[in-house]
């Protein structure tokens, strides 16, 4: 039963897409394992709702019957589930629209008003799922049984457009990458409507000929699909891109996607109404989702745009063509072959990124009863755990609880301790693997209303399967499909396991939320962290920072790696059986600045920056460059080198040898033009003033721009040389570029940027130096003092803070 809760129970292999209609028709596309042949099964299922009461269906009279009596023509069957849950009636009919209409008719009579959708009855009265999820939950089927990631036919496409506004701009080229890796471009033969419409028709024909299971691109749902949908509508071109004819491209609600009418889309912006796109028979995967999911946990990406991420992961080749996004169409006019190479590189990198980071969503689709494309952008709690729990309860014939708002008890936060600030050497990271889920398993802490114990059973199974998948991945050949599949499975299970504690604490958002259980997990976590820190300290280490992810500590200079591992093993043996402490790395030095804000230097010299104090998408590049060079000197103990770095940067600013681009900040415009103009007289903001000063009167909320402070208080705007032409800059996708464009103005406010250097970037080093040394290092080089102290003997400092004993327990 527990394996059925996790994997479903129907063994049908090879499902690559499911499309279901409210009238009870389901279309299931499968790739036959072994041959790879594609087949389509057309099946019937009975659409269903889960209700708290049958009151709104009593008007059906004899056409409302128990499930045990068999289907009734044009009627509704019901099954009463067991147990105390509020949602206890499964009601089924041959047609889901007729079922919903019957419920709404009864509700209107009861309430004295009309309702537009059954969800308006509220989560405590009804559970209504999309038809595909109804089918998957009822059938026990899941995607991709017996298939590997590389068994799917994946196609990537990317638009090149004359601008970002589909109301007035056009598509002039589309790059394609076929499942076998071949790339091609489709180009418009002319500039008018007829040429663009012909391009769209040829694109539709190519997609249908290639017949992919999956269509991918970076920011697919934020730019490419909304743009192509709008242009097709304007040009009256049917987008029969799916496997079931027309209508083709459809919209579905989503938490993140294209906001209809956000500035350029032609309607009144509504940030609460966001849409994604879907196709019968194909899954639409946006690699930006995988990037955001990766960076949420790793926090190691320089930006979220395709080019920045491709460079970070080594996916961009040395011959990769670069063209600033705003200049692509201009370059196409004089050098079309260069733009073709650029576009081909885009789809090649999107494919590489999909394979590198997309395995987790693929693995989740083998478990959760949702479409693959929905799991790719779903949160792990409401998007993965909730469907698993619903399926488990219905499989067991048990009533489901409704969402509860809680009793007002606050959710206690996780433990986080900073023991010392400054520079320490010989650093060890001891990792507590999935502490909170481990404590849930060890002490059987689950939600009170989960009377079947499904959540804990799922966590148990996921941990067991994850360990097995990790072992299989280690034993498989590097780069092999087996290794990739098992690494993806392990990553997916880690995502879901680690979300279990958050699921408990999300009162009002998740069905089985239990703040008291979450607080008990937190309390146990504080106890474990306290024990861990005390036992490490007794063994002669210097604690630096500790939280639920692990502990950083410094060891004596004469310790070797064997000593470090021995101490971690000794302390690990004292922890509860299911709580695992692992040796997770060693580093030459660490700057501890604030909780969760630190810099590590490996023994090979690599710098690792963590936290917003050291990594920010809007930080001025000249400051980041200074900080990295200064940190290398600081962690090497070279304080005079820090001074030289500071003096060199100040001098370069005053001589204006630093390009203006490197002093510009990457800023997201949150207000629309009308919103900013309404408050402009009361409060002027540099970013909007820069846009207005450039002559622009229109921009989209969410757009990123590079702005700087110019002389005499003016605001300056610069083009971003690496701006993404796919619109993903609107999703924090800065690609940092070095140098400035030829002829760019060097009119930045030098005094302002010298102050910014000292008060913002240099201030990150304040805890690593004695006050007198900090003052000497960052003194103005143009105002020398006769009594300036020598830095020859200056050294970084480490300050041990008062032990937070109240946080650690006894």
N, C-alpha and C positions, 0 to 999 in steps of 0.2 A: 504493500500500500504506500509506504513512504517513497519508494522509487517512482511509483505512479504519480505521486504528488509533484515530484521534481521533473520527470521526463514525459509525463503523459502515459497512456497505456496502449494506444494504437500503434502497431509496428510499421505502418505504411512507410516505405523508404522514399527518399529522393524528392520530397516536396520542395519546390523552389518558389512557388507563389500561390496564394489563395485569394480569390475574389468572390465575395458573396453579396447577394442582393437581398433587400428586405423581404422580397416575395418568396424566400426559401430556396432560391437557386444558388448553388455554390460551384465554382469552377476551380479545379485544382490542377496545377501544372507540376509535373514530376519529371525529373531526369532519372532514367533507369541506371542504377549503379552498375558499373562494368562497361556498358555500351555507351552511356551518355545520351541515349536517345530521349527526345522530349515527347511526353504524352500528356493529354488533357483528359481529366475525368470530370464529367458533368454529373453532379449529384444533387439530391434534395436533402434539406434539413428543416427542422421545425424551429422557426425563430422563437425566442423566449425572452421573458422579462422576469425579474425577481421583485416581488411585492411584499410589503409588510401586511397588507390586508386585501381581501377579495371584495371589499365594499364597493369599489368602483366598477365591478364586473357583474354585480347581482342583477343588473337590468337585462342581462342576457337570458335570464330564466333557464330554460332547459338546455340552452346552447352552452352553458357553463357546466362542465362535468369533470369528475376526477380523472386523472390520467389512466387509472386502472380500467376504466370503462372504454378506452379506445378513443381515437379522434372523432370529433363531431363535425359534420359539414357546417362550414361558415361559423364555427363556434370556437370555444376556448377550453382547453384542458388545464387542470391544475394539479400540482403535487405538493402536499404539505411536507415540509422538511422537519426533521427531528431537532429537539433541543430548544433552548431559551432564546435564540437569536431573534432580532426584530424582523429581518427579512426572511420570511419563512414560506413563501408561496412561489414556486416556479410555475409560471403560466405560459402555455405554448399554443401556437396556432399554425395553420398552414401558411399564413401570410403575415409578416411582421407589421406591415402597415395597417392591416385590418385589426391586429391585436392592439397596436398603439391607439388606433382610433376608438376602439371599444373602451379602453381605459380612460382616454381623454373625455369621451362622452359621459361616462359615469362620474368622473371628477368634476366636469362642468356642472352637472346636475347637483352634485353635493356642495360645491363651493359657490355656485351662483355666478360663475364667470368662465370665460373661455380660456383655454391653455393652448399654447403653440406646440409644446413638446412634453413628453412624459417626464423629462428631467426637471421640469418646473415644479413637479410635486416634491422635490427635495430628496437628498441622499438617504434620509431616514425612512422614506416611503418607497423608493424604487431604485433598482440597479438596472441601467440600460446600457448595453455595450454595442459597439459596431458589429455589423453582421458577420464579419470574418472572425471576430473573437467569440461570438456566440457559437459559430460553427466549430472552431478549434477547441473550445472548452467542452462542448457537448460530445465531440467525437474523440477527444483524447489525442488528437494528432498534433504534431509539431513540425516545423520546417527542418529540412536538411538531414534527416536520419540517414546514416550510411554515406554521407557525402562529405568531402573535404572542401575547404575554402576555394581551392583551385579547380574544383569540379564545376563551379558555376561559370556560365558565360557572362563575363563582365565587359561592359563597354563604357568608355568615357567620352564626353563631348564638352566643348567649351566654346562660348560665343565670343566673337570680337565685334564690337559695336562702335558706332560713331560717337557715342556718348552714353551717359548713365540714365537718361530719361526716355523710357519706351514710348512716351507720348509724342516725342518729336525726333528721337534718334532712331537709327536703323541698325539691323544686323547686316554686316557686309561679308563675314566669313565665319565658318564653323569648323573647328578642328575635331577630328574623330580618332579614337584609338579602338581598334577591334580586339576581340578576345584573344587573338593570337599575337597581339603586340604591334601589328601594322598600324601606321598612322596615315591620315589623309586629311585634306581640307576640302570644303565645299565653299565656293565663292559666288557672290552675286555678280551677274554679268550686266552691270549698269548701276545707276544711282536711284532709279525710281521705284514706285510701288510694285510694278510688274516684276522687276528683277529680284526684289526682296521676297516677294510671294513665291517666285520660282525657286529661290534658294530654300525656303521653308518646305516646299513640296518635295524637293530632292532630299532634304534632311529626313523627312518622314519616310520616304521610300528606302533610304539607306538603313534607318533603324529597323524597319520591318524586314529588310533583307538580312541584316546581321542577326536579328532576332535574339537580343541579349536577355538573360534572366534579370540582370542588374544594370542600371544606368547610374554612373557616378560622376561627380565633379566636386571641386572645392567651392563652397558657397552656392551649391546647386539650387537650393530652395530660396536663398536670399537674393539671387541675381538671375541666373540663367533661366530658370523655369518661369518666374514672373515676367521676365522680359519677353521670352518667346511666346508666352501665353497672350500678353498684351499685343504684341505685333501681329500674331496670327488672328486675333480678334479684329484688329484694325483693318487687316488685309483680307479678312474673310477666308482664311485658309484653314480647313479642318485639320486638327492635330490628332490624327488616328495613329498615335504612337504605341498604343497598347496591343495586347494580343486578342482582344475581343471586339475589335472594330470601334465604332463610335457609340457614345461620346468617348473621347480618349482621355486627355489630361483633365483630371478633376481636382478639386480642392478639398482639403480636410483641415479641421482645427488643429492647432499645435501651440505649444508654449513658446517656441521660437521658430520663426520663419519669415516670410514676406508679410509685412504689415500693409494691408491693402490701403492704398492711398497715402502711404508715408511720403509726403512731399510730391515725388515725381509720378506716383502711380495713378494720380488723377481723381482720387476721392478724398473725403475729409479724413485725416489721420485718426486712427483709433488704436492706441497702443494695447488695448485689452483684446483686440480681435486680430489674431495672427493666424496665418494660413500656411499650410504646406500643400504639396501636390502629390497626386497618386495616379497610378495607371493600372488598368486590369492586366494581370499577368506578368508585370515587371515590378521590381522593387527599386525605388529611387533613393539612393544613398548619398548623403552630403558628407564629404570627408571633414568638413569643418566641425561637425559634431564629434568625431573621433578626436580631433585636435583639442577641442575644448575639454573633453573628458580626460584626455591625457594630461593636459596642463593643470587641470583642477587638482590632480594628485601629485604630479611631478614638479610643477612650478618651474620648469626649466626652459621654456620656449621664449625666444626673443620677440615673438609676435605670433599672430594666428593666421596671417596670410600665407597663401600657397608657397610663394617664393621664399619667405623667411623660414617656414617650416621645412621645405625641401632642402635648403642649405643646411639647416640645423641637423637634419638626419642624414646628410650626405647623399641625398637623392638627386641633387642638381649636378649635372656633368660639367666638366671644365669648359666645354664649348657652348654651354647654355646661353641662349640669346636673351638679352635684357633690353626692354624698351619701356620707358615710363608709360604707365597706363593711359595718361591723358594724351600721349603723343602717338599711340598705336595707329590710329586712322591716318594721321598726317604722314607717318613713316610709310604706311601702305601705299600712299599715293606716289611716292618716288622710289620705293624699294620693296615691292610686294613679296619677294622671296624671303627677305629678312623677317617679315611679319609671319609668313607661313612657318618658318623655322621656330619662331617664338611661340606660336600657337600649338605646334606639335610638341614642343617641350612642355607646355602647360599640361596637356592631357597625359603625357608620359609621366610627369611628376605626380599628377593626381592618381594615376594607377598605382604608382609606387607607394604613395601615402595610404591609399586604401588597403593595400596588402599589409603594410607595416602596422597600421593602427586599427584596422577594421575587423580584426579577428574576434574581438570581444563581443561585438554585436552579433556576429555570425554564430558564435557559441551560445549566446543568450537565446537566439531564435530556436535552438534545439531544445530549449527548456520551456520558455514561457509561451503561453497561447496568444501570441500577437503577431501581426505581420512583421517581417524582418525590418522593413523600413521604419516602422514605429518604434521598435526596440532600439534602433540606431540613435534616436534622439530622445529616448525616454530616460527619466530619472530612475535610479535603481530601486527606490522605495515604492513610489506610486506606479511606476512604469513596469516594474518587473515583479517585485514581491507581491503586490496586490493581485495581479492576474493569477499568480501561482496559488495564492491563498484562496481566492474565489473558486478556482478549479478544484482544489483539494476538498473544500467544504461541499461543493455540489456533488463531487464524486462520492463522498461519504454520505450523501443525503442529509446533511446537517444544515440547520438554519444559520444564516450569517448575521453578525451584529451590524448595526448601522453605525455611522460615524458619530462620535460623541465629542462634545466640546471640552470635556474635562471638568474637574471640580475646583479649578483655580490654583492647584498646587503648581508652583513654578518648577521648571526643569533646571536642575543644578548643572552647571557647566563642567567641562572636563578639567582635570588638573593640569596646570602648566606652571613650571617653576623655573626661575632664573637664579642661579646660584652665584654667578660671577660674571663680570663684564671686563672687557679688555682683550688682550692677546695671551693665548695659552699655546703651549707646544705639546707635541706627542699626544694627539687626540684619538680617542676611540669612540665609535658609535655602536652602542648596543641596542638592537632593535627588538621591541616587543611585538611579536607577530600577531596582528589582529586582536589586540588586548580585549576590547569590549565583547566581540563575539565569543572569544575564548572564555570570558567570565560568564557569559550567558550559558554556555555549554557546561562549564564546570559546576556552577551552582544552580543550574536549571531555572534560570530567570527568564520567564516569558510573559507575554501579555495575559492578564487575568481572564480576559474574555475569549482567548483562544483555547477553548475547552478541549479541542482535539490535539493540541500541542503541535500544530502544523509548523509554526514559525521555527521552533527549536529543532524539529525534525528536519526541516529544510536546511537550517544552518549546519546541523550534524552531517547530513549527506553531502552538502556542498564542500565542507572542509575535507571530508574523506576523499571525495572525487578530485578535489583540487590537488591534494598531495599526490594522488595517483597520477594525475595529468602532469604535474611537475616532474615526477620520476620518469614518465614516458618521454617527456620532452628532453630531459638530460641524456637519455640513452639513445635518442634518435640522432641521425647525422645532422650537423649544422646546415641550415638552409633547406632541409628536406620538407616536403609537405607534412610528414608525420610530426616533425618538430614544431612547425608553424601551427598546425591544428591544435596540438596539445598545449603549446604556450598560450594560444588564444583562449582555450577552454579554461586554463588556470587563471588567466587574467579576468575573464568574465565571472568566474566563480568568486574571485577575490572582491570584485566590485559588489556583488550581491551580498556576500557575507558581511562585508564592512558596512553595508547600508542597514543591516538589521537593527543595530542600536539606534541609528537615526530614525528608523521606522517606529521604534517604540516611543521616542520622544516627540514625534510630530503630531501632537494632539490636535484633533480637528481635521487633519490632512490625510491620515491613514486610518484604515478601518479598525485595526487592532491596536491603535496607539494606547500606551499605558505609561503615564508619566511616573507613577510610583515604581514600576519595574525599571524604567530607565534610570531613575535616581538611585535605585539599589545597585544597578550595574556601575554607575558612577562612583558610588561609595566604595564598592569593592575595588574599583580601579584605583582610587586614591590609596586604599590600603596596600595594594600590590606595589604601586609606585613608591610609597613610603618605605616599604620593606626593601625594595630594589635599591633605592638611593642610600638608605642607611647601611646596607650590607656592602655596597660598593665603597662608600666612604670609609668603612672599617678596614678595608684592604689597602688603604693608602692612596686612593686616587683623589683628584680634585674635581668635584662635580661642577658642571658648567650650565647645563640646561636639561630639563626632563619634562616629558609630556607622555601622552598615551601612545605615541609612536616609538618612544625609546629615550635613551639617555646619551648625552655627550659628556665625556669626562676626559681629563688630562691625566697622564700617568707619569711617574718619575722618569728622569732622563735616561737612567740605566736599564730600563725595562726593554725587553725584546718582544716581538710579536707573540712568541709562545707564552710570555707572562700575561700579556693582554688577553689572549684567548683563555688562559687558565682562570683568570679572575671572572670573566664572563660566564664560563662553565660552572664555577663554584656557586655564583649567585643564582644562575638559572636553576640549579638543583634545589634551591630553597623555595621556589615559587610553586603555586598550585599546579597540579599535573598537566592541565590543558593550557596553561599559560607558558608560552615558549619564548625564552630570551636567546637571541642569536647575535653572534659577532657579525657586525654589518659593515665594518670598514675602519680604516686607520688613516690618519691625516697628519701632515707635518705640523700644521698650525691652524688656529681658529681665532677669528675676531668675533667675540660675543658682544653684540650691540644692545639688542632688546629681545624680549621673548619672540621666537620664531623669525628673528632677523639676525643673520650671522653670515660670515664668510669662512669657507674652508679652503685650505691649500693642500693638495695632495703631495705625496713625497716626490712625484714626478713634476711638480710645479704648476699643475692645473688649478685655476681658481674656480670655486663653486660659490655663487652668490645666492642667498635665499632671503626672501621677504621683501616687502615693498620699500624698505629703506635702501635696498641695494638694486632692486629691479623694478622698474616702472615703465609702462608702455608710453608714458608721456614725458619722460625725462629727456632733457636736452643732451644730445650726443656728446658735446664737448665735456660736460660734467661727468658722464659715464666713463668716457675715455680717461679723464683725470683720475677718477676714483679707482679704476682698475690698475693704472700705473702706480698710483700712490699705495694701494693695498699690497702690491707685490713688494714694494720697498718696506712697508710697515711690517709685513709678516716675515720678512728676512731680517728684521731688526735694524734696518738702514734708515734711521730717522733723518739724517742729512739728505738722503735720496728723496724722502717725502717732501722736504723743503724745496729741493731742486725741481721736483715735478710741479709743485705749486707755483714757484717763481716762473717757470717756463710757460705755464698755462696763462698766468696773469699777463706776462709779457706778450704772448701771442694774441691775447684779447686786445691789449692796448695798441698793438701794432696792426690789428685787424688782419692777421694772417690765418686766423681761424675762419673757415667759410661760414657765411650766414646760415646755411642749412644746418650746421652743427650747433648753433645756438637756438635753433627753432624747436619749439615743443610740438609734439603730436597731440592734438586736442580733439576731443569728440564734441560736436555741436549737439547739445541736448535740446535746445529750444528751436522751434520753427521761426522763420522770419517774423511772422506776426507776433509770436510770443515775446521775442526779444524786443521788438520795436515798442511793445506795450510798456516795457519797464525801462527802456533805454535812458530816459531822462533822469530816472532815480538812481540807476546803477549801470555804469558802462563796463563791459567786459572786453578784455583784449582780443579774444578769439573772434567775437562777432564784429568788433570794430575793424579788425584786419580784413575780414571778408567783405564788409561794406566798403572799406577804403579801396579795395581792389576793383570796385565797380560792380560786384555781384550783388544782386538783389534777391536771388533765390538760392536756397540750399535745402537739403533733406535733413530732417532730424536724425541723428545717428551718424552723419557724415564726419569723417576725420579730416582735419586740415593741419598744416604746419604753419605756426604763427611765431612771430618774434617781436620783441620790443625794440622799436627803432628810436633814433635820436629825436629830441624835442617831444617826447611823449607819444609819438606816432605808433601805430600798430602796423606791422608788416605781415604779408602773406606770401608763402613760397609754394611752388609746386613740389610735390613729393616725387623725387626721381624714381622711386621704386613702387609708386602707388599701384595697387592691383587694379587691373582693368575689369575684374570680375565683380566689382562692388564690394568685395569682402573687407575693404578698409572700413566699412561701416560696422564691422564686428571686431574692432580692436586688432586690426591685422597689420600693424606697422611693420614694414620691412626697412630696417635701418640702413641707410646708404652713406657711404663715405664721400666727403668732398661736396662741392657745390656745382651747380650748373654754370656753364660759361656765361660771364656777364651778369651774374646775380649781384644785387646791390650789397655793399659792405657798409650798411648804414645802421648797424645795430648799436644799442646804447651800451657803450663799454662799461661805464660805471655800474650800471645795473647788473651786468653779467659778472663783473668782478665780485660784487656783493653776493650774488647768487652762488658763485663758486665757494666762497668762504662760509656763508650762513647756511647753505643747504648741503652741498657735497662734502666740503671739508668737515662739517659738523658730524658726519658719520664716523669720524675717527676720534671724536672727543674723549670717549671712554678708554681709548688705548694709550693716551698720553697724559703725563702729569700736567697740571694746569699751566705751569710756566713753560713747559716744552711745547704745548699746544699753541700758546700765544706766540712763541718764538718761531715755530714752524710756519704759522699762517699770518705772520706780520706782513704788512704791505711792503713789497720790495722797493717801492719808491720813497718810503719814509724810513730810512735806516736809523737805528738807534746806536748811540755811542756805547751803550751799556747792554747791548743785545747778548744774551747768554750763549755760550758755545753749545752746539748740539753734538759735539764729538762723542760725549759720553752718555747721551740720551738713549734711553731704551723704552720699548713698549712696556706698559704696565698691565697687571691683572688685579682687579679689585674683587675680593670675595665679599659677597653681600651677606646680610643677616640671614640665617637659615629660616626658611618659611615653615617653622615647625607646626603651625596651626593647619597648614595645608597637608602635611604628611602623616598626621596621626601619631600615635605613640609607638 
